[in-house]
């Protein structure tokens, strides 16, 4: 898994249901390294702190290999890396192989896999239609957020090097499936509850389905 683009955003004002809102989803590739801090990426716009940024969502990674599928769906868009609001566009990123809680060396930083991205209406604004939200969920490759265990710069060409497996076998893909299931899979529920790297709030929620 190799970083092929580093992306940050300036705040952008858009119209949503007749009112102006700001968003940081319009990320653009930059030619220099980005600094992964404990709460967010340096110089990157994080507007909605309730749902973005913070310890469990300090940086967002998305797979470069999935872009072609989306370009076929939306050929009219002006495509460039960072289109999904990711800070790091990464080759060979497969959510089926990323364990929740796994630790990776990445550039000068050390990161820990935390949770898949759940899209909101702002992705729909960017794509020009809210139907992309359901399409994104059904596609099953949401990318992943990471916790920053060691702050540091990450540059294009840096590689994710596995340093430690997660505390159990729960993957980003399974976590994503579980969150979006109407009828929760009991085995996945148990894996999530038993994984200390799943946020406490989510573990408490999943206990209702145990």
N, C-alpha and C positions, 0 to 999 in steps of 0.2 A: 504494500500500500504506500503510494508515493504522492506527496502534495504537488499538484500541477498548477494551482492558483491560490493566492492569498487575497482575500476580499474583505473590504470594509465599506461602510455606508456613512453618508451625511444624512441628517434628518430630512425627510421629504414630506411635504404637505400634499395630501390627496383628499378627494371628495368621497364621502361614504354616507349614503342616504341623506344627502342634503346638507351635511355638515363637514367641516374641515377637520382632518385628523393628521397627526404626524406618525411616521413609521420609519423603521430602520431596515426594512426588508430589501430596499433597492441597493444591494451591495455591488460594488464594482471591483474588478481585479486591480491590484496595485503591483508595482515592480519591486517593492521592497518587502522585508520581513514584517510579520505582525507579532506583537508582543501579547502572549497569553497571560492575563492576570487572573487573580483568584476569583474575581466577580464578573469579568468581561474581557473583551479584547480591547487593547488600548486604541483610542481614537476612533472607535466604532460606535455608531449611534445605537443605543439601546433605549427605546422610548417607554415601552410597557414593562416595567420592572417586575410586575406581578407574574408575567408569563415568560419573560426573557431575561437572560443574565442571571447573576447569582451563582452560588456555589455549584449547583447541579447542572446549570446551563450556561457555563462561562464561555463556551465556544461550541460552534455547530459545524459538523463535518458532513459532507454529502458526496455520493459516489459519482465520479466523472463518467463512468461506464453507462449510466442510465440516461444521460443527456440525449442520446440519439432517439430513444423511444419517445421522449417528450417533444423533441423537435418534429417528429412525424405527426404528433397530435396537434401541435401548435406551430405550424410553419410560418405563420404570419408575424410571430414575435421577433423582436430583435435579440437574438441569442448571444450570450456571453457567459463566462464562468461567473458564479455568484447568483445565478438566476433564481435559485431556490432560497436565497437568503443565507447561504452558508458562508462561514468565514474561511473554511478550507475545503477546496475541491480536491478529492483524493481518488486516485486510480485503484481498481481492484478492491474497493471497499464493499464488503458483502456482509449485510446484517445477520445472515445466518451463521457467520463465523466469528462474530463479535460478542463476547460474553459480557453481561452486565457486571461491572466491577473489575474487569481486566485492566491491567496497567501497561501503558506503552511509553517508551521513550520517543519523543518527537522533537527533532531539532534540539534546542537547548532546554526544552520543557519536558515535564513528565505529566501524562494525562491519564485519567481513569474513565472508562466508559460508564455513562450513567443512565441514559434513557433515549428512546426514539423521539423524533420530532412529531408533534401533533399539529397539523396545519390549522390556521385560522383564516378568517375572511380577508385578511390583508394579502395572503397569497392569491386569493381570488381577484382582488383588485389589480394586482400586478399582472395576472394572466388574462384579465379582461372578462372573466366569468367565474361565478362561484361554483360552477360544476366541477372545477378542478379540485376542490376540496375532497369530494367523494372519490374522484379518479386517483388522487394521491393516496388516499387510504387504501383503496383496492389494489393499487400497484404493488404495495408491500415493501417498498424500499425507501424508508423515511429518512435515512441518514441517522446520525447519532449526536447527542450532546456529550460533552466531556467535562469532568471536574479537573481542575488544575492542581496537581499535587506539588509540582515545582514550576514556578513561573519562568518564562523565558521566550526568546524569539523563535519563530518558526518561519522558514523560508521555502520558496518553491524548490523542489528537489529533495526536501527532507523526507525521510521514510519512517513510518510507524514500526517500531521494533518492540515486539512483545517482551515485557519484563516479568509479568506475573499473570497467571490465569485468574478468572473471576472466582468468587467463593463457591459458586455452584455452576451448573451447566446452562442456566437461563441466558438466552441470547437476546440481542436487540430485536431480531425478527419475532421471537416468541413473545417478548414483552409487548411489542407493537400489536401482535395478534390478540393478546390477552386484553389489552386496554380497549380494543375496538370490538370485542366479542359481546353480543347481547346475552348469550348464555356462556358463562365463564367455564373454561376448561379447568377442572379441579387440579390436575397435575401441574398446570402452569401457575395456578393460584398458589399452590404450596411452594413451588420454586421461588415465586416472587416474595412470599411472606418470609421465607427462610434466607433470602439474600439481603444481607445488611447494607448493600450498596444501592438497593432500591430505597427511595426516599421514605422516611417514616410515615409521612402523610399518605403515600400510596400503599404502603404495607398495611396501614390501619384500614384503608378502604377495601383492600383485597380480602381482609379477614372476614368481611361480611359475606363473602362467597365461599368460604372454606367449609 
